[in-house]
């Protein structure tokens, strides 16, 4: 049988308490900063642009909704738009449903 003193000597020096938590907080902060600059900041910038676009909408503008519906604005209320989708088809949608403003079609020149 092995001597208990020999086993204690082979076990190495005693560990001193818990590790410093500062390193863990630093890593968590670094990961949050990466997520902020890669994900959160660009999404906020895009949302601000969309909010500005929605505020500037007026009658006659052509828009695309989140659902993919194309339409022309025929009426603007506080938070609702009246869209003309077809000749006799008009729908009411929330301003928040607007995904983008449809640009003017570019004319193709044939060569």
C-alpha positions as CSV (number, residue, x, y, z in Angstrom):
1,X,0.0,0.0,0.0
2,X,1.2,3.5,-0.8
3,X,2.2,6.0,1.8
4,X,-0.5,8.8,2.2
5,X,2.3,11.4,2.4
6,X,3.6,10.2,-0.9
7,X,0.1,10.6,-2.6
8,X,-0.2,14.1,-1.2
9,X,3.2,15.1,-2.6
10,X,2.3,13.7,-6.0
11,X,-1.0,15.7,-6.1
12,X,0.9,19.0,-6.4
13,X,0.4,22.3,-4.8
14,X,-3.0,23.3,-3.3
15,X,-5.2,25.5,-5.4
16,X,-5.9,28.9,-4.1
17,X,-9.6,29.8,-4.2
18,X,-11.6,30.7,-7.3
19,X,-10.2,32.2,-10.4
20,X,-10.5,36.0,-11.0
21,X,-13.9,36.8,-12.5
22,X,-12.5,39.8,-14.4
23,X,-11.4,37.7,-17.3
24,X,-14.8,36.2,-17.7
25,X,-16.5,39.7,-17.7
26,X,-13.9,40.9,-20.2
27,X,-14.7,38.1,-22.6
28,X,-18.5,38.6,-22.2
29,X,-18.0,42.3,-22.9
30,X,-15.9,41.6,-26.0
31,X,-18.5,39.2,-27.4
32,X,-21.2,41.7,-26.8
33,X,-19.2,44.5,-28.5
34,X,-18.7,42.2,-31.6
35,X,-22.4,41.4,-31.7
36,X,-23.3,45.1,-31.4
37,X,-21.0,46.2,-34.2
38,X,-21.9,43.3,-36.6
39,X,-25.6,42.9,-35.9
40,X,-27.3,45.5,-33.9
41,X,-25.8,48.7,-35.3
42,X,-26.5,47.9,-39.0
43,X,-30.1,46.9,-38.1
44,X,-30.7,50.2,-36.3
45,X,-29.3,52.2,-39.2
46,X,-31.5,50.3,-41.6
47,X,-34.6,50.9,-39.4
48,X,-33.9,54.6,-39.1
49,X,-33.7,54.9,-42.9
50,X,-37.0,53.0,-43.3
51,X,-38.6,55.3,-40.6
52,X,-37.5,58.4,-42.5
53,X,-38.8,56.9,-45.8
54,X,-42.2,56.2,-44.2
55,X,-42.5,59.7,-42.8
56,X,-41.9,61.2,-46.3
57,X,-44.5,59.1,-48.1
58,X,-47.1,61.1,-50.0
59,X,-49.9,60.6,-52.5
60,X,-48.6,59.3,-55.8
61,X,-45.6,57.4,-54.4
62,X,-45.2,53.8,-55.5
63,X,-44.3,51.4,-52.7
64,X,-43.7,47.7,-52.0
65,X,-45.2,46.2,-48.9
66,X,-43.6,43.5,-46.7
67,X,-45.9,40.9,-48.2
68,X,-44.6,41.8,-51.7
69,X,-47.6,43.7,-52.9
70,X,-46.9,46.7,-55.2
71,X,-49.2,49.7,-55.0
72,X,-49.6,53.4,-55.5
73,X,-50.5,55.6,-52.6
74,X,-53.8,57.4,-53.1
75,X,-54.4,58.5,-49.5
76,X,-52.4,59.1,-46.4
77,X,-53.8,59.2,-42.8
78,X,-52.0,59.2,-39.5
79,X,-50.8,55.7,-39.5
80,X,-52.7,54.2,-42.4
81,X,-52.1,54.3,-46.2
82,X,-54.7,53.8,-48.9
83,X,-53.1,51.9,-51.7
84,X,-54.3,51.4,-55.3
85,X,-53.2,47.9,-56.2
86,X,-55.2,47.6,-59.5
87,X,-57.6,49.8,-61.5
88,X,-60.5,49.4,-59.1
89,X,-58.8,47.7,-56.2
90,X,-57.8,49.8,-53.1
91,X,-56.6,48.5,-49.8
92,X,-55.8,50.1,-46.4
93,X,-52.5,49.1,-44.9
94,X,-50.5,50.3,-41.9
95,X,-47.5,52.5,-42.7
96,X,-45.3,50.0,-40.9
97,X,-46.1,47.4,-43.6
98,X,-44.1,49.4,-46.2
99,X,-40.8,47.7,-47.1
100,X,-39.5,50.2,-49.6
101,X,-40.3,52.8,-52.1
102,X,-40.5,51.6,-55.6
103,X,-38.1,53.5,-57.8
104,X,-38.9,54.9,-61.2
105,X,-38.4,52.3,-63.9
106,X,-35.3,52.9,-65.9
107,X,-35.8,53.1,-69.7
108,X,-33.9,50.5,-71.6
109,X,-32.3,51.7,-74.8
110,X,-32.1,49.1,-77.6
111,X,-29.0,49.0,-79.7
